[in-house]
Amino acid sequence: MSVRARALTKRFGRRTALTGCTLDIPAGHVTGLVGPNGAGKSTLLSLAAGMLTPTSGTIEVCGGRPGSGPEQLTKVGYVAQDAPVYAALTVADHLELGARLNTGWDDALARARVERLGLDPRQRAGKLSGGQRAQLALTMGLAKRPELLLLDEPVATLDPLARREFLQDLMEAVVEHGLGVVLSSHLVADLERVCDRVIVLAGGEVRLDGDVDELLAVHHRLSGPRRDGLPAGQHVVTAAHTERQSTLIVRTEAPILDPAWAVGALTLEDLVLAYMSPPAEPAGPRVHGPEAEGPGRRPALEIVR
Ligand SMILES: Nc1ncnc2c1ncn2[C@@H]1O[C@H](COP(=O)(O)OP(=O)(O)OP(=O)(O)O)[C@@H](O)[C@H]1O
């Protein structure tokens, strides 16, 4: 197992960033970590990297306690959200530092990437653009050849072409070296291309965790004439109603037999958005007319979990 968390909780003073998270991420997978701003994604990655310690609960990464010693540090690579580089050091200095600090350092990969990216080895990292700094930090993470690479919003500052190329590099490392990756991102379309597992965090809790194909196979969008009652025996994730129509996202392994429902497949983005949606006020009495659209009032949306 590459990450194993049990009742993992992290508080900062009175603020709870993560609460009771229980997770198993098998080795060698690419796991997308998604959730609204402030959901606890960076906190989870920092705990996995050993940059933070849990308030309660446990987390094990590649069979050890995060940050517990040199062996553990070799196994795990971590690129934080702000693409940490040493401003006063040049690009070449970074590669030299990487080679000195990491026993498994892949110098050929690092140099080839720097050249392909057009980074000047003599340039100080502090003078690189935001995207170039991110590329340098990601190069360091890949060249370290860890068992598990933790990436906090790695592609946020990259242009679309650079994003695609980086994700390809990542996939190559996954296929060729069995690298496991956990990456947080708000760009679900990117995650859809590279991830075979997904974790949705919201409000510091794990809302969804599993294999993407398996999750997509058991979630369906049902639409049909408006119904106020929810189908029995099914886990309704979201229910949205207009005056005439109801649209539900349900989780079920059983076939949907009721002919009144049109059954549609979901994309990963649909699924993620469904589990990210904040619990709304319970559907009240039906509201007709223009007041239904007024400020502060939104279409009835129920989340039943
Ligand atoms: N060092 C800290 N001190 C105090 N509160 C913190 C600290 N780090 C995070 N938090 C709080 O913990 C919660 C989770 O933050 P976190 O950065 O993990 O969220 P996130 O999902 O990564 O968000 P984003 O998508 O905006 O990057 C937030 O409420 C945040 O304010």
The ligand as an SDF file (V2000), in Angstrom:
LIG
                    3D

 31 33  0  0  0  0  0  0  0  0999 V2000
   -0.6650   26.4520    8.3580 N   0  0  0  0  0  0  0  0  0  0  0  0
   -1.9720   26.6160    8.5320 C   0  0  0  0  0  0  0  0  0  0  0  0
   -2.4410   27.3330    9.5790 N   0  0  0  0  0  0  0  0  0  0  0  0
   -3.7670   27.5020    9.7810 C   0  0  0  0  0  0  0  0  0  0  0  0
   -4.7270   26.9930    8.9920 N   0  0  0  0  0  0  0  0  0  0  0  0
   -4.3220   26.2650    7.9370 C   0  0  0  0  0  0  0  0  0  0  0  0
   -2.9350   26.0470    7.6520 C   0  0  0  0  0  0  0  0  0  0  0  0
   -2.8440   25.2760    6.5360 N   0  0  0  0  0  0  0  0  0  0  0  0
   -4.1060   25.0510    6.1320 C   0  0  0  0  0  0  0  0  0  0  0  0
   -4.9930   25.6350    6.9830 N   0  0  0  0  0  0  0  0  0  0  0  0
   -6.4610   25.5750    6.8940 C   0  0  0  0  0  0  0  0  0  0  0  0
   -6.8230   24.2180    6.6810 O   0  0  0  0  0  0  0  0  0  0  0  0
   -7.8780   24.1280    5.7360 C   0  0  0  0  0  0  0  0  0  0  0  0
   -7.4330   23.2270    4.6000 C   0  0  0  0  0  0  0  0  0  0  0  0
   -6.4190   23.8830    3.8650 O   0  0  0  0  0  0  0  0  0  0  0  0
   -5.6550   23.1990    2.6430 P   0  0  0  0  0  0  0  0  0  0  0  0
   -4.5720   24.1550    2.2210 O   0  0  0  0  0  0  0  0  0  0  0  0
   -5.2530   21.8270    3.0310 O   0  0  0  0  0  0  0  0  0  0  0  0
   -6.8170   23.1330    1.5510 O   0  0  0  0  0  0  0  0  0  0  0  0
   -6.7370   22.7910   -0.0180 P   0  0  0  0  0  0  0  0  0  0  0  0
   -7.7920   21.7780   -0.2820 O   0  0  0  0  0  0  0  0  0  0  0  0
   -5.3430   22.4270   -0.3970 O   0  0  0  0  0  0  0  0  0  0  0  0
   -7.1540   24.1680   -0.6730 O   0  0  0  0  0  0  0  0  0  0  0  0
   -6.7940   24.8620   -2.1100 P   0  0  0  0  0  0  0  0  0  0  0  0
   -7.5430   24.0960   -3.1690 O   0  0  0  0  0  0  0  0  0  0  0  0
   -7.3370   26.2330   -1.9270 O   0  0  0  0  0  0  0  0  0  0  0  0
   -5.2960   24.8120   -2.2730 O   0  0  0  0  0  0  0  0  0  0  0  0
   -8.2080   25.5390    5.3100 C   0  0  0  0  0  0  0  0  0  0  0  0
   -9.3060   25.9600    6.0820 O   0  0  0  0  0  0  0  0  0  0  0  0
   -6.9680   26.3260    5.6800 C   0  0  0  0  0  0  0  0  0  0  0  0
   -7.3000   27.6400    6.0290 O   0  0  0  0  0  0  0  0  0  0  0  0
  1  2  1  0
  2  3  1  0
  2  7  2  0
  3  4  2  0
  4  5  1  0
  5  6  2  0
  6  7  1  0
  6 10  1  0
  7  8  1  0
  8  9  2  0
  9 10  1  0
 10 11  1  0
 11 12  1  0
 11 30  1  0
 12 13  1  0
 13 14  1  0
 13 28  1  0
 14 15  1  0
 15 16  1  0
 16 17  2  0
 16 18  1  0
 16 19  1  0
 19 20  1  0
 20 21  2  0
 20 22  1  0
 20 23  1  0
 23 24  1  0
 24 25  2  0
 24 26  1  0
 24 27  1  0
 28 29  1  0
 28 30  1  0
 30 31  1  0
M  END
$$$$
